[in-house]
Structures are given as C-alpha cells and as structure tokens.
Amino acid sequence: MKPKAELRPVEREFENYNKSINPVSNNALLYAAVILTLFGMMLFAWALPFPRIGFLGKYNGYVNWASFLIAAGIYYYLRLSPTVSYLLLFILFAFSYIIIQLEQRLTGTGLLITGLGILLAGLAGQMFVYRRLNNLPVFKMMMNAPLWLMVSILKKMNLRY
C-alpha cells in the first residue's frame, strides 16, 4: 500500500471508507443497501414533476430531475476517477431502463411512492450498518458509499480504477 501522501483522491476516499466499515462482518447488506439507495434516489428524482421548458420543444420528455442527479454524480466521480464514473454511468443507464419499464406499469404517484419506498429501504439498511459501527459521520459515509461500491466492483474485476 502506498503512503497516504501518494494516494490518489479516489484511493484515499476508498481506504478511509473501507477502514470505517472494517468491523462489518457481512458487506452484502451494505452492497444491497447502497444499490437500493442509488436506485431509489434515481427513481424518486425521475418521478418528481419537472416543469415544461419551452426551448426544449419535443425533447421535453427527455429531461427530468434525474438528469441533473446523473450529471452531478458523474461530474463528482469523474473528478475522482474516470473509470469509476464510467461504471456509475453504466449502472445508472441500467437503472434508467428499469425505471422506463416501471413507468409504463405505474401511473400517477405510484412511481413517486415506489421510489420513496425503495430510497427509504436503502437508507434504513445503510443506517443499520452504520449504527453498528457507532459514532461515524453518517452523512459523509452515505456520500462515499457509492464510491466504495464502484471501487469494490472494479477491484473484484481486477480493473484499474
């Protein structure tokens, strides 16, 4: 392992998070909770009503609050590691496909309530894991959880991040 000063920001964030959750014996719950949180957050943002913008014309249906969420997430992770941002983008595209399929089946506020329910389930799972770790800064932990998940996936695939 490199000395702390030589670590790239993505490695430093991953190592800090990994050390924080080291006492957790089963990371599967945390993996599932992070995925549920990401999906729920995207589904909820997708379902929120978006104002009609005149200059977009026929493309109005392609822009919603989830577009801004995706753009912000990709920008943040691109600054840390392009490979991590590409993996996140791929995962978010898969989530988008699933959401479009759900959108065809759920009407009215059903999509919004489903998104909120999944988001709360994911956050509850994360809180359950973090509570077992005692006095950790929960908000910072939740912000770095997707990064930890992406880097963990890339490490398991033996890909450089």
Stockholm file with secondary structure:
# STOCKHOLM 1.0

chainA/1-161         MKPKAELRPVEREFENYNKSINPVSNNALLYAAVILTLFGMMLFAWALPFPRIGFLGKYNGYVNWASFLIAAGIYYYLRLSPTVSYLLLFILFAFSYIIIQLEQRLTGTGLLITGLGILLAGLAGQMFVYRRLNNLPVFKMMMNAPLWLMVSILKKMNLRY
#=GR chainA/1-161 SS CCCGGGSCHHHHHHHHHHHHTTTCSCHHHHHHHHHHHHHHHHHHHHHSCCCCCGGGGGGGGGCCHHHHHHHHHHHHHHHHCHHHHHHHHHHHHHHHHHHHHHHHHCCTTHHHHHHHHHHHHHHHHHHHHHHHTCSCCHHHHHHHHHHHHHHHHHHHTTCCC
#=GC SS_cons         CCCGGGSCHHHHHHHHHHHHTTTCSCHHHHHHHHHHHHHHHHHHHHHSCCCCCGGGGGGGGGCCHHHHHHHHHHHHHHHHCHHHHHHHHHHHHHHHHHHHHHHHHCCTTHHHHHHHHHHHHHHHHHHHHHHHTCSCCHHHHHHHHHHHHHHHHHHHTTCCC
//
